[in-house]
Amino acid sequence: MKKVFFVLLTLLSFSFAQKVLVIDVEGMTCKVCPIAVRKAILEVKGVKWVKTSLKNRVAVVVAEDYVEERSILRAIMSAGAYRGKVIGRFEFEEERR
């Protein structure tokens, strides 16, 4: 339930984004882990925003539509002994007025 609430808050904050991914991150065990994971994900071209949670062991990623999930998952693995799995995927189209 906490993961869902975390995701909903993010979606409300970034409803203009083209893609939001919710990633379960295995291996985060200390306060430094979410920082390392976040930094690694932000290095992926097209990623606009990342929020990580040690408590929920999840990362929420806001990215451009062209960003491939596997690029983000590879970045997570490159940060250390972490493994990511996409557990939620939301795509938005920009409203034209």
C-alpha positions as CSV (number, residue, x, y, z in Angstrom):
1,M,0.0,0.0,0.0
2,K,2.8,2.4,0.8
3,K,4.4,1.8,-2.6
4,V,1.1,2.7,-4.3
5,F,0.8,5.9,-2.3
6,F,4.4,6.8,-3.2
7,V,3.6,6.3,-6.9
8,L,0.4,8.3,-6.7
9,L,2.2,11.3,-5.2
10,T,4.8,11.1,-7.9
11,L,2.2,10.9,-10.7
12,L,0.4,14.0,-9.3
13,S,3.7,15.9,-9.2
14,F,4.7,14.9,-12.7
15,S,1.5,14.5,-14.7
16,F,3.2,16.3,-17.6
17,A,5.9,13.6,-17.9
18,Q,5.9,11.2,-20.8
19,K,6.9,8.1,-18.8
20,V,7.0,7.1,-15.1
21,L,8.5,3.9,-14.1
22,V,8.3,2.3,-10.7
23,I,11.2,0.0,-10.0
24,D,11.7,-2.5,-7.2
25,V,15.3,-2.3,-6.2
26,E,16.9,-5.3,-4.5
27,G,20.0,-4.9,-2.5
28,M,19.4,-1.5,-0.9
29,T,20.4,-2.0,2.8
30,C,21.8,1.3,4.1
31,K,21.3,5.0,3.9
32,V,23.9,5.4,1.1
33,C,22.3,2.8,-1.2
34,P,19.4,5.0,-2.4
35,I,21.8,7.9,-3.1
36,A,24.0,5.6,-5.2
37,V,21.0,4.2,-7.1
38,R,19.6,7.7,-7.7
39,K,22.9,9.1,-9.0
40,A,23.3,6.1,-11.4
41,I,19.8,6.4,-12.8
42,L,20.2,10.2,-13.3
43,E,23.2,9.5,-15.6
44,V,20.9,7.9,-18.1
45,K,20.2,10.3,-21.0
46,G,16.5,11.4,-20.9
47,V,15.9,10.7,-17.2
48,K,14.4,13.9,-15.7
49,W,13.7,13.0,-12.1
50,V,14.3,10.1,-9.7
51,K,13.1,9.5,-6.2
52,T,14.4,6.5,-4.2
53,S,13.1,5.0,-1.0
54,L,15.2,2.8,1.2
55,K,12.1,2.0,3.3
56,N,10.1,0.8,0.3
57,R,13.1,-0.4,-1.7
58,V,11.8,1.3,-4.7
59,A,12.8,4.0,-7.3
60,V,10.4,6.1,-9.2
61,V,11.8,7.4,-12.4
62,V,10.4,10.2,-14.6
63,A,11.9,10.0,-18.1
64,E,11.4,11.0,-21.7
65,D,9.4,8.5,-23.8
66,Y,12.5,7.3,-25.8
67,V,14.3,6.1,-22.6
68,E,14.6,2.3,-22.6
69,E,13.8,0.5,-19.4
70,R,16.9,-1.8,-19.8
71,S,19.1,1.3,-19.8
72,I,17.8,2.3,-16.4
73,L,18.0,-1.3,-15.1
74,R,21.7,-1.5,-16.3
75,A,22.4,1.8,-14.5
76,I,21.0,0.4,-11.3
77,M,23.2,-2.7,-11.6
78,S,26.3,-0.5,-12.3
79,A,25.8,1.3,-9.0
80,G,26.7,-1.8,-7.0
81,A,25.1,-5.0,-5.8
82,Y,21.6,-3.9,-6.8
83,R,19.0,-5.5,-9.1
84,G,16.0,-3.6,-10.4
85,K,12.6,-4.9,-11.7
86,V,10.0,-2.7,-13.2
87,I,6.8,-3.1,-11.2
88,G,4.8,-0.2,-12.6
89,R,4.7,1.7,-15.9
90,F,2.7,4.8,-16.7
91,E,2.8,6.8,-19.9
92,F,1.3,10.2,-20.5
93,E,0.6,12.2,-23.6
94,E,1.0,16.0,-23.4
95,E,-2.3,17.8,-23.7
96,R,-2.6,20.2,-26.6
97,R,-4.7,23.2,-26.3
